[in-house]
Structure formats: structure tokens, C-alpha cells
Amino acid sequence: MRQRSIAGIVILLVVASGLACSVLRPKKSLPWHVILKLDDGQYDHDAAVKLTVNVLKTRLNAAGVYNFEIQR
């Protein structure tokens, strides 16, 4: 009976340490790239880019995303 409880404790410790290592491991960033394509001559390019950046910032903030970077 004592050996059984010791084996159970050892298994529990191994599983718990594996879970702790997976949780504490630093996460890699997931870069996303958005490509904005405009028809030639129909839109003001700078205004469209500014509007798109503002929309992306607003939606990422609303979704609770943190540490994001938006580049033109």
C-alpha cells in the first residue's frame, strides 16, 4: 500500500513539473502581416493607410490584445 502511494506521488510530481515547464516557457511572438491593396488613382494612399492603421489599433485594443506593433 505504501509503495502504491509513493508511486502515485512520483507520477503526480512528474506530471506537475511537465505542466509547469510548459507554462513557464517563454512564448514566441506570432507576427501577422496585413497587405493593403488599393486601386490606382481612386484613393488617397496616405489617408487609406492612416485609416487602416487606426481601425487595426481600435480592434486590437477592443479584443484585449497587448504588446502589438503596427508599422506602415
C-alpha positions as CSV (number, residue, x, y, z in Angstrom):
1,M,0.0,0.0,0.0
2,R,2.8,2.4,0.9
3,Q,4.6,1.7,-2.4
4,R,1.4,2.4,-4.3
5,S,1.0,5.9,-2.7
6,I,4.7,6.7,-3.3
7,A,4.3,5.7,-6.9
8,G,1.2,7.9,-7.2
9,I,3.1,10.9,-5.7
10,V,6.0,10.4,-8.0
11,I,3.7,10.3,-11.1
12,L,1.9,13.4,-9.8
13,L,5.2,15.3,-9.4
14,V,6.4,14.3,-12.9
15,V,3.2,15.5,-14.5
16,A,3.1,18.7,-12.5
17,S,6.7,19.5,-13.3
18,G,6.0,18.9,-17.0
19,L,3.0,21.2,-16.9
20,A,4.9,23.9,-15.0
21,C,7.7,23.8,-17.6
22,S,5.3,24.2,-20.5
23,V,3.5,27.1,-18.8
24,L,6.7,29.0,-17.7
25,R,8.4,28.6,-21.1
26,P,8.5,31.9,-23.0
27,K,6.1,32.2,-25.8
28,K,7.2,33.1,-29.3
29,S,5.6,36.1,-30.9
30,L,3.2,35.4,-33.8
31,P,3.8,38.0,-36.4
32,W,0.9,38.8,-38.8
33,H,1.2,40.7,-42.0
34,V,-1.7,42.7,-43.5
35,I,-1.4,43.9,-47.1
36,L,-3.5,46.8,-48.1
37,K,-4.1,47.0,-51.9
38,L,-5.8,50.0,-53.4
39,D,-7.0,50.6,-57.0
40,D,-4.7,53.0,-58.7
41,G,-5.9,56.6,-58.7
42,Q,-9.2,56.1,-56.9
43,Y,-8.0,56.6,-53.3
44,D,-5.7,58.9,-51.4
45,H,-3.0,56.3,-50.4
46,D,-1.8,58.1,-47.2
47,A,-5.3,58.6,-46.0
48,A,-6.2,55.0,-46.6
49,V,-3.1,53.8,-44.7
50,K,-3.8,56.1,-41.8
51,L,-7.5,54.9,-41.6
52,T,-6.4,51.3,-41.8
53,V,-3.8,51.7,-39.0
54,N,-6.5,53.4,-36.8
55,V,-9.0,50.6,-37.4
56,L,-6.5,47.9,-36.6
57,K,-5.4,49.7,-33.4
58,T,-9.0,50.1,-32.3
59,R,-9.9,46.5,-33.0
60,L,-6.8,45.1,-31.3
61,N,-7.4,47.2,-28.2
62,A,-11.1,46.1,-28.1
63,A,-10.0,42.5,-28.4
64,G,-7.7,42.9,-25.4
65,V,-4.5,42.3,-27.5
66,Y,-1.4,43.8,-25.8
67,N,2.1,44.5,-27.0
68,F,1.2,44.8,-30.6
69,E,3.1,47.0,-33.1
70,I,1.7,48.4,-36.3
71,Q,4.1,49.6,-38.9
72,R,3.3,51.4,-42.2
